[in-house]
Amino acid sequence: MSVNATVICHDENDLKPALHKLRKQLSREASRPPAQFFVKESAKKYRHKKRLIHLAKLKDVKDRRYHS
């Protein structure tokens, strides 16, 4: 299972709590522990109406080809 999500933040400091919240929400919906989801933040950041829009990609650990 993989999920693409867009997280809208007012500044950089809001990003981590927003991603944490998203990871918790996904784990609740999938009935899996939050540790099974890792967040990959894309390098693309768009300025839109004085907001930074971060594209975050959440994937299930099982989808990874190479385990670190």
C-alpha positions, 0 to 999 in steps of 0.5 A: 500500500502506498499513499501520496499526500500533500501537506500544507504548512505555513512554515518549516516548523509546522512540517514535522508535527503535520507529518507526524499527525498524518502518519498517525492517522494513516496507521489508525486507518490501516490498523498498523503501527506508525513505525511501519510508515516512513515519510519521504519528503520530496525536494519540490517546495512550492510557494503558494499564497505565502504558504509552503506546500510540501509534497510528502510521500508515505509508503508502507515498509513492505513496498521498499525494494531495498531495506536499510 
